[in-house]
Amino acid sequence: MNTPRPTILIVEDETYILKVLKTLLEADAYRVLLAKNAAAAEMAVASHMPDLILLDLGLPDQDGIVFLQELRRWSQVPVIVVSARNLEQDKILALDNGADDYIAKPFSAPELLARIRAVLRRRTGSALPEDSYNVGGFFIDFNKRSVSVDGQPIRLTQVEYRIVELIARNPGKVLTYSFLIHNIWGPYADAENNRILRVNMSNIRRKIEKDRMAPRYILTEIGVGYRMAEQIPGDKKQR
Ligand code: CA
């Protein structure tokens, strides 16, 4: 089968980084479009409908976050923010405004390519909701609402299960604390106060992880949120 190559739009005003990204992506067989500012990016999205956008936040004509907010009013194209702004608040802001993932500069090429593959995979696989999720011995059955690890059933409270389900339905994607809090405890819950979420996560990890200080299934993005592992290092038999 001859599947068309995914098209990636790079939105970046620094020529050097633009060249590095272009070379990297073309070597990995992606088609590449370039935009050096927000206005050109908007045109490129509207006329070429790329499969994914790599977005720098520091653009000459518009803040990348504002670009993202405006883009999300009319397009669901996946966006990975690639930014030198590396504060937790910047990552949270990007993710809560519709970015699919966030990678800090300077980035590692293999990591960037892996994040791109993960976002594209989620995109193509999102047509039907999955019945289950399975990674390295962790198994969740969304219909039976059951979780097991290495075949051993795990007893979770209602809230613990809902947290695990939400994270497992978005493997590889960072879910921010405020996203989780609003989805579990409702829109009026205090998203600034993530203590209850942390307490629940600590209990979940005690139940599902062999070593809860070095979790393998639900990973922490420090200060930002949680991410379900897509693959367990050293565990090649899963996929
Ligand atoms: Ca820039």
Boltz pocket constraint, residues with backbone or C-beta under 6 A from the ligand:
constraints:
  - pocket:
      binder: B
      contacts: [[A, 12], [A, 13], [A, 14], [A, 56], [A, 57], [A, 58], [A, 59]]
      max_distance: 6.0
